[in-house]
Structures are given as C-alpha cells and as structure tokens.
Amino acid sequence: MKCIFCNKPVHGANGMSIAGIGVAHQQCFIANEALRRTFQNLDIRALNDQELVELKDLVLAEENSRRPPGDVDEIELF
C-alpha cells in the first residue's frame, strides 16, 4: 500500500492506518497535521479575519478565567 501523502510504499511499524482515509507514514501524517493548522476538527485556515480575532479573544478569556485569583503576572491590553 502507498502513503496517501507522499505516494511511497508503507512498510511495517513505519506506517499507520487512518480511519476512513487510508495508510500513511507516521512522519507524513504528523507533517500534514502541522501544515493543516487544525485543532479538534476546526480548520483555522478556513476562518476569515474577523472569526480569527473572535477565536483569539475567546481563547484569551478562557485562559484568564482558569487562572487562580491573585495570579496576575502582567496586564494584557486589547
């Protein structure tokens, strides 16, 4: 079988099966995941500029809400 990313043969422990897609080299899969810029099925590249800003604000708000009270290192200005 051939890797779905590089189209070279996949042998032994070097390969992996991706459900619903096919087989791939582990290194090819990891490189593809990094280039796609996805997080839990959210394709960040598909967001427009406004949506990306809103996502950033949501992430910052969530990080701030998880900090213990009184744990202020720096002031973040928007």
C-alpha positions in Angstrom: 0.0 0.0 0.0 1.1 3.6 -0.6 1.1 6.6 1.7 -1.8 8.9 0.9 0.5 11.9 1.4 3.8 11.0 -0.3 2.6 8.1 -2.5 5.6 6.0 -1.5 5.2 2.4 -0.2 4.4 2.0 3.5 6.1 -0.9 5.4 5.9 -2.2 8.9 6.0 -0.1 12.0 6.7 3.0 10.0 3.1 3.1 8.8 -0.3 3.8 10.3 -3.9 3.4 9.2 -6.0 6.5 9.2 -9.7 5.6 9.6 -11.7 6.4 6.5 -8.7 7.7 4.6 -6.1 5.0 4.1 -2.5 4.3 5.2 0.3 6.8 5.7 3.8 7.1 7.1 3.7 8.4 10.7 6.1 11.3 9.7 3.9 12.2 6.7 0.8 12.3 8.9 2.4 14.4 11.6 3.7 16.9 9.0 0.3 17.1 7.3 -1.4 17.8 10.6 1.0 20.6 11.4 0.5 22.2 8.0 -3.2 22.0 8.0 -3.5 24.1 11.2 -6.4 22.2 12.6 -7.5 21.7 16.2 -10.1 19.1 17.1 -11.6 19.2 13.5 -11.6 23.1 13.4 -9.7 24.2 10.3 -8.2 27.5 11.4 -7.2 28.4 7.9 -10.9 28.4 6.9 -11.7 31.3 9.3 -11.9 34.8 8.0 -10.1 37.6 9.8 -13.0 38.6 12.0 -13.7 35.0 13.0 -10.0 34.5 13.8 -10.0 37.6 16.1 -13.1 36.4 17.8 -11.5 32.9 18.4 -8.4 34.6 19.8 -10.5 36.7 22.2 -12.4 33.6 23.3 -9.1 31.7 24.0 -7.7 34.6 26.0 -10.8 34.9 28.0 -10.8 31.2 28.8 -7.2 31.3 29.8 -7.8 34.2 32.1 -10.8 32.5 33.7 -8.7 29.5 34.5 -6.1 31.5 36.4 -6.3 31.4 40.2 -7.4 34.6 41.8 -4.5 36.9 42.5 -2.2 35.2 40.0 -1.6 38.3 37.8 1.8 38.4 36.1 1.2 41.1 33.5 -1.6 43.3 32.3 -2.9 42.4 28.9 -4.2 45.3 26.8 -6.5 44.8 23.9 
